[in-house]
Amino acid sequence: MGISPQRLALTLALGFAIGCLPVVGVTTALCALVAIALRLNLPAIQAANYAAMPLQILLLVPFLRMGRWLFSSSAQQSLQNSLFHGFSMATLRSTGSAAGEATGAWLLVATPAVLLMTLALTLVLRRVPALATADEK
């Protein structure tokens, strides 16, 4: 109540994009921090985050591959090799490197996706009568 269609659209777009982050286990806290920092609707951003969770799992491998391609890295190959030879610092390093590369790929995709989702959702949400009155305030 009292939220403009643009602000709600941004909230949902950010929650959905963050929900697709290829680092499992951090999206809920990250959404909460973003909502607090930008003064967005916390339940709405978390709802969008939870809606995106199946996509997070589906997009994990594509983001890993895209990150490896973007950064011309062999981190994924060394990760696979080190996983078969037991846990070591090399495994930890490879995992961190692969996660960083996947996050870089996600950032490249998420930025325009948030802009497009915000625009599309704003158009849709302006047609909701309860939100149309909030836009006029």
N, C-alpha and C positions, 0 to 999 in steps of 0.2 A: 504494500500500500504506500503510495506516495513516491514511488520510484519511476523515473522517466523511462520510456521505451529504449532510448539510446543507452542509458546506464545499465538497465537490465540486460540488454543485448551484449554489451561489453562484458558484463559479469558472466553470462552464460558462455560466451566465446572463450574467455580466459580460462574458465573452469574446464571446458571441454579440451582445450589445447593442452593445458597443464596435465589433465588426466591422461593424455597420450604420451607423456614424457617417458622415454625408454629407461628410466631408473625406477624399478619397482620398490614401493614402500615409502616414497617421499612425497607423493602428490597431495595427500590430504593435508599434511603440515604446510607444504608450499602454497596450496590454495588458501589456507587460513592466513598465512603471512601476507599474501597478495591482497586478500580481502580487507584485512586490517589496515595495511599500508595505503591502499587506494580508497578506503571507506566504501567498500562494495558490500552487497548483501551476502553474508556468510552462508546461510542455508542454500541460496541459489547457486553460488559458486561450487559448493560441495555436491549439490545434486548433479550439476553438469559434470563434475569430476567423476562421480560414481557412474554416471551414464557412459563415460568414455573408457572405463576400465577394461571392458572386453577388447576395445581397439588397442589399448596399450599393449596387451599381450600379442595381438595379431601383428602389430607394427614393430615389435621388438626386433625381429630378424631383418626386415627391410631397413630400419634405421641403422642397425649394426653394419649392414652391407653398404649403405649409402655413406656412412661415416668412414668406413675403411676406404671406399673409393675417393671420397672428398679429400681425405688426409693422406692418401697413398701410403697406407700403413699395413704392416703385417701383424698388428696386435691380435687380431682374431686368430690367425694361424698359430701364433705363439701361445695364445690362451688355450687353444685346443691341445697343443702339444703338452703344455704344463699340467693340464687337468688329468691327463693319462699317466703322468709321472708323480702324482701325489701333490699335496699342498706345499707351497714354498713361497718365498717372497716374489719369485718370478710370476707365479700364478696371481698373486695380489696385484702386482704391477700391470700385468696383462689385462686383468679384469678392469682395473681403473682406467687404463688407456682405452679399452674398447668402449666402456661406458661414457667416457669423455667424448670420444669420436661420435658415438650414437647421439649424444646430447647436442653436439654441434650440428649434426644433420637435422635433428628435431627442431632446433632453433631456426634453421634455414627454411624449414617447411612451416613451422608454427606461426612465424611472424606474419606472412601474407594470409595464412588461414584465419588468424584472429581478425584481421582487417575485413576479409570477405565475409566471415560469419557474422561479425558485428553489423555490417551493412545489410546483409540479408535478414538477420533477425530483427533489426530495427524496423525494416519495412513490414515484416509480419506482425511484430508486437504493436505497431501503431494502429493496427486494425482491431486490437482488443479494446473494447469500450472502457474498461476500468483503467487501462494504462493511457488511453488517449487523453483523459482529463488530467492526469499527472503531467503530461507533456506541456500543457498550457500554463502550468504554474511557474 
